[in-house]
Amino acid sequence: MDMPNDYKNTGILMLIAGIMNMIVSGIWMASSLCLCVNSWFTLVVAFAEIGVGAMILSGNKIPQAKIVSILGIVGGILSFSMMAVGLEVFATILLGKPEVEEYLNG
């Protein structure tokens, strides 16, 4: 079965959102001298988003991509990165489409 285009788009969205979360959490960490726990959480989640997005784009099936996407939403909210939140919400919607779920479960 070929990879659905919505799944590829999810990989792109997660990659962009992860980079945005990493930049924003880096700014927060630099301004607060690395004392904010939410910045560390967002940074870890950003690395997960980038990793999962890259694996999706390389053609791997990642059934846990929806979990990472939801964690990206939480990380974006904690670091006030609303653009990344919007991208992750759209990625979660794409991961919920029937053809993507069929591809991941098949």
C-alpha positions in Angstrom: 0.0 0.0 0.0 1.3 3.4 -1.0 1.8 6.1 1.6 -1.2 8.5 1.6 -0.4 12.2 0.8 -2.0 13.3 4.1 0.5 11.1 6.0 3.4 12.8 4.1 1.8 16.2 4.8 1.7 15.3 8.5 5.4 14.6 8.4 6.1 18.0 7.0 3.8 19.8 9.5 5.4 18.0 12.4 8.9 18.9 11.2 8.0 22.6 10.9 6.2 22.7 14.2 9.1 20.9 15.9 11.6 23.5 14.6 9.3 26.3 15.7 8.8 24.8 19.2 12.6 24.4 19.4 13.3 28.0 18.5 10.6 29.4 20.9 11.7 27.2 23.8 15.3 28.2 23.1 14.3 31.9 23.4 12.4 31.2 26.6 15.4 29.3 28.0 17.8 32.0 27.2 15.6 34.7 28.7 15.0 32.8 31.9 18.5 31.3 32.3 17.1 27.7 31.8 14.9 27.8 34.9 11.6 27.1 33.3 10.5 23.5 33.4 8.0 24.0 30.6 10.8 25.1 28.3 12.7 21.9 28.9 9.5 19.9 28.3 8.9 21.8 25.0 12.4 21.2 23.9 12.2 17.5 24.5 8.9 17.3 22.7 10.3 19.4 19.8 13.1 16.9 19.3 10.5 14.1 19.3 8.4 16.0 16.7 11.4 16.6 14.5 12.4 12.9 14.7 8.9 11.5 14.0 8.4 14.0 11.2 11.7 13.0 9.6 10.8 9.3 10.0 7.5 9.8 8.4 9.1 11.7 5.4 11.6 8.8 5.0 8.7 6.4 4.5 8.4 4.7 7.9 5.1 3.8 9.5 4.9 5.5 13.0 1.7 4.4 14.8 2.6 6.6 17.8 2.7 9.8 15.6 -0.7 11.0 17.0 0.7 10.8 20.5 3.7 12.9 19.6 1.5 15.3 17.8 -0.7 15.8 20.8 2.4 16.3 23.0 3.5 18.9 20.5 0.2 20.7 21.0 0.8 20.7 24.8 4.4 21.9 24.3 3.3 24.7 22.0 0.7 25.8 24.5 3.2 25.8 27.3 5.7 27.9 25.4 3.0 30.2 23.8 3.9 29.2 20.3 0.5 29.5 18.7 1.7 28.9 15.1 3.2 25.5 16.2 0.0 24.7 18.0 -2.0 25.3 14.8 0.3 23.2 12.7 0.1 20.3 15.3 -3.6 20.5 15.4 -3.8 20.2 11.7 -1.3 17.3 11.8 -3.5 15.6 14.4 -6.5 16.1 12.2 -4.7 14.6 9.2 -3.6 11.6 11.3 -7.2 10.9 12.2 -8.3 10.6 8.6 -9.6 7.0 7.8 -7.1 6.4 5.0 -4.1 7.4 7.2 -5.4 5.2 10.0 -5.9 2.3 7.6 -2.3 2.8 6.3 -0.9 2.8 9.8 -2.9 -0.2 11.0 -2.5 -2.2 7.8 
